[in-house]
């Protein structure tokens, strides 16, 4: 079997801002929600049997306690933020396993789900549907891969090494050095992508760097590595069979109608195996 893990928050943002190219700034109340639901349903229609979607129920996480400048929900447009919970409601009504994260982030849920799924010998492949570079740390050979829905590129371990210059397990070290503007930490001043890759290739993980390499900056680098390291211990499920999609709930049709798509409920029923 193939397990499909989807970053619901990324998809919500993608659809919200994608719609603006056509709506001239008039945001449909549930436009992004419908976009994500249709995307997930399309994945099922194309043959996905085991699927899970992670969402950020709130943007803040335990990382905000470690680094006050870490990303927050501040600045998210109200029209977008108002669709967070409706998306979770819609996914659950569709019958899709959904993980709304509070203390951890959606990325931590994806990492945890990938770990649990990979451990099952029945799982042939785990596809993590997000282009976010921090999820590259979860890639394992050709067995756990990243899929960029927009470009349709599949990134295995070799592709991670080609793109970043480091192996997947060293992505937290790489991000600690170069920073991640999307997550709100700056990395180490003066160290760019190529330099970071060379340093990691030479010395290994940051903890193994000789003291003179980073000097007083090593403490900051280790903090940023903690921020970049995804948690894999979220107790999301015990058996991958729990991710098998069966059918939408009885109230999904009414919910889809309220969101603005009267045909989505019938479409979901036709996808039932």
C-alpha positions in Angstrom: 0.0 0.0 0.0 1.0 3.6 -0.4 0.3 6.1 2.4 -0.4 9.7 1.4 0.2 12.4 4.0 -1.0 15.9 3.1 -0.1 19.3 4.6 -3.6 20.8 5.0 -2.4 24.2 6.2 -0.1 24.5 3.2 -2.9 23.5 0.8 -5.2 26.0 2.5 -2.8 28.9 1.9 -2.1 27.7 -1.6 -5.7 27.7 -2.6 -6.5 30.9 -0.8 -3.9 33.0 -2.6 -4.4 31.0 -5.8 -8.0 32.0 -6.0 -7.1 35.7 -5.8 -5.9 35.6 -9.3 -9.4 35.0 -10.4 -11.6 36.7 -7.8 -9.9 40.2 -7.8 -9.6 40.3 -4.1 -13.1 39.2 -3.3 -12.4 36.1 -1.2 -15.1 33.5 -1.3 -16.0 32.6 2.2 -15.1 28.9 1.9 -13.2 29.1 -1.4 -9.9 27.8 0.0 -11.7 25.1 2.0 -13.4 23.8 -1.1 -10.1 23.9 -3.0 -8.4 21.6 -0.4 -11.4 19.3 -0.2 -11.4 18.9 -4.0 -7.7 18.3 -4.0 -7.9 15.6 -1.3 -10.9 14.0 -3.1 -9.0 14.0 -6.3 -6.1 12.2 -4.6 -8.6 9.5 -3.6 -10.2 9.4 -7.0 -6.7 8.7 -8.5 -6.4 5.6 -6.3 -5.2 6.7 -2.8 -6.6 4.3 -0.2 -4.7 5.4 2.9 -4.6 9.1 3.6 -4.1 11.5 6.4 -4.2 15.3 6.5 -2.4 17.4 9.1 -3.5 21.0 9.9 -2.4 23.7 12.2 -5.4 24.3 14.4 -3.5 27.3 15.7 -0.2 28.5 14.2 1.7 28.8 17.5 3.5 25.8 19.0 6.0 24.8 21.6 8.7 26.4 19.4 7.4 29.8 20.3 8.5 29.3 23.9 12.0 28.5 22.7 12.3 31.4 20.2 9.9 34.3 20.6 10.3 35.4 17.0 9.1 32.0 15.7 6.2 32.3 13.3 2.8 33.2 14.8 -0.7 33.7 13.6 -0.2 37.4 13.6 -0.7 38.9 10.2 -2.8 36.1 8.7 -5.7 37.6 6.8 -9.0 37.2 8.6 -10.6 35.7 5.5 -8.0 33.0 5.5 -7.9 32.4 9.3 -11.7 32.0 9.3 -11.3 28.9 7.1 -9.0 26.9 9.4 -11.7 25.2 11.5 -14.2 24.8 8.6 -11.4 22.9 6.7 -11.0 20.5 9.6 -14.8 20.0 9.8 -15.0 19.4 6.1 -12.1 16.9 6.0 -13.5 14.9 9.0 -17.0 14.9 7.4 -15.5 13.6 4.2 -14.2 10.7 6.3 -10.5 11.6 5.9 -8.2 11.1 8.9 -7.4 14.5 10.1 -4.9 15.7 12.7 -5.5 19.3 14.0 -2.3 20.2 15.8 -2.1 22.6 18.8 1.1 22.1 20.8 2.9 20.6 17.9 2.8 21.8 14.3 1.2 20.1 11.2 4.8 19.4 10.0 5.4 17.4 13.3 2.3 15.4 12.6 3.4 14.6 9.0 6.8 13.6 10.4 5.3 11.4 13.0 2.8 9.8 10.6 5.7 9.1 8.2 7.7 7.4 10.9 4.7 5.2 12.0 3.8 4.3 8.4 7.4 3.5 7.4 7.7 1.0 10.2 4.8 -1.1 8.8 6.3 -3.7 6.3 3.0 -3.6 4.3 3.6 0.0 3.3 5.4 0.2 0.0 5.9 4.0 0.0 5.0 7.1 2.0 4.2 10.2 0.0 4.4 13.5 1.9 2.5 16.1 -0.1 4.3 19.4 0.6 7.2 21.3 -0.9 8.3 22.6 2.6 12.0 22.1 2.9 11.9 21.1 6.6 9.9 18.0 5.6 12.9 16.9 3.5 14.4 15.6 6.7 11.8 12.8 6.7 12.8 11.5 3.3 14.2 7.9 3.3 15.7 6.6 0.1 12.7 5.9 -2.3 10.5 4.7 0.5 9.5 8.0 2.1 9.4 10.8 -0.5 8.2 14.4 -0.8 5.7 15.3 -3.6 5.3 18.9 -4.8 1.7 19.0 -6.0 2.2 22.2 -8.0 5.3 21.0 -9.9 4.5 17.3 -9.6 8.1 16.7 -8.7 8.9 13.8 -6.4 11.9 14.2 -4.2 13.7 11.1 -2.9 16.9 11.0 -0.8 19.1 11.5 -3.8 17.0 14.5 -4.9 17.3 16.0 -1.4 21.1 15.7 -1.6 21.2 17.3 -5.0 19.0 20.2 -4.0 20.5 21.0 -0.6 23.9 19.4 -0.7 23.2 17.4 2.4 21.5 14.1 3.2 17.9 14.2 4.5 19.0 13.5 8.1 21.2 16.6 8.1 18.4 19.0 7.0 17.9 20.3 10.5 21.6 21.2 10.7 21.4 22.8 7.3 18.4 24.9 8.2 19.9 25.9 11.5 22.9 27.4 9.7 21.0 29.1 6.8 17.8 29.9 8.6 14.2 29.7 7.6 12.5 33.0 7.0 9.1 31.3 6.8 9.4 30.0 10.3 11.0 33.1 11.7 14.6 32.1 12.6 17.6 33.7 10.9 20.3 31.1 10.9 23.9 32.1 11.4 25.0 35.4 9.8 27.5 35.0 7.0 26.7 31.3 6.3 24.9 30.7 3.0 23.6 27.5 1.5 26.8 26.3 -0.2 28.9 27.1 2.9 26.5 25.3 5.2 26.5 22.2 3.0 30.3 22.2 2.8 30.6 22.5 6.6 28.1 19.7 7.2 29.8 17.5 4.6 33.1 18.1 6.4 32.2 17.9 10.1 28.8 16.2 10.2 26.1 17.4 12.6 26.5 20.7 14.4 27.2 19.0 17.7 30.4 17.5 16.0 31.7 20.9 14.8 35.1 21.8 16.3 34.6 24.7 18.8 36.5 27.1 16.6 34.2 26.7 13.6 31.2 28.5 15.0 32.7 29.8 18.3 30.1 31.7 20.4 27.5 31.2 17.6 27.3 27.5 18.2 24.7 28.0 21.0 22.4 29.8 18.6 23.0 27.2 15.9 21.9 24.4 18.3 18.8 26.3 19.3 17.9 26.8 15.6 18.5 23.1 15.0 16.0 22.3 17.8 13.5 24.6 16.0 14.2 22.9 12.7 14.0 19.3 14.0 10.6 17.9 13.5 9.0 15.8 16.2 8.2 12.2 15.3 6.6 11.2 18.6 3.1 12.4 18.2 0.7 9.5 19.0 -1.5 9.9 16.0 -2.4 6.3 15.3 -1.2 2.8 16.0 -2.0 1.0 12.7 -1.9 2.3 9.2 -5.3 0.6 8.6 -6.7 3.5 10.6 -5.8 5.7 7.6 -7.9 3.8 5.1 -10.6 6.0 3.6 -14.0 4.4 3.5 -16.7 6.9 2.8 -18.0 10.4 3.7 -20.3 10.8 6.7 -24.0 11.3 6.4 -23.7 15.1 6.9 -21.0 15.7 4.4 -23.4 16.5 1.6 -25.1 19.3 3.6 -21.7 20.6 4.7 -20.4 20.7 1.1 -23.6 22.6 0.1 -23.0 25.1 2.8 -19.4 25.5 1.5 -20.8 26.2 -1.9 -20.4 23.0 -3.9 -23.6 21.1 -4.3 -21.9 18.3 -6.4 -19.1 17.5 -4.0 -21.1 15.1 -1.8 -22.2 13.0 -4.8 -18.7 13.0 -6.1 -17.4 11.7 -2.8 -20.0 8.9 -2.8 -19.0 7.9 -6.3 -15.4 7.5 -5.1 -16.4 5.0 -2.4 -14.6 1.7 -3.1 
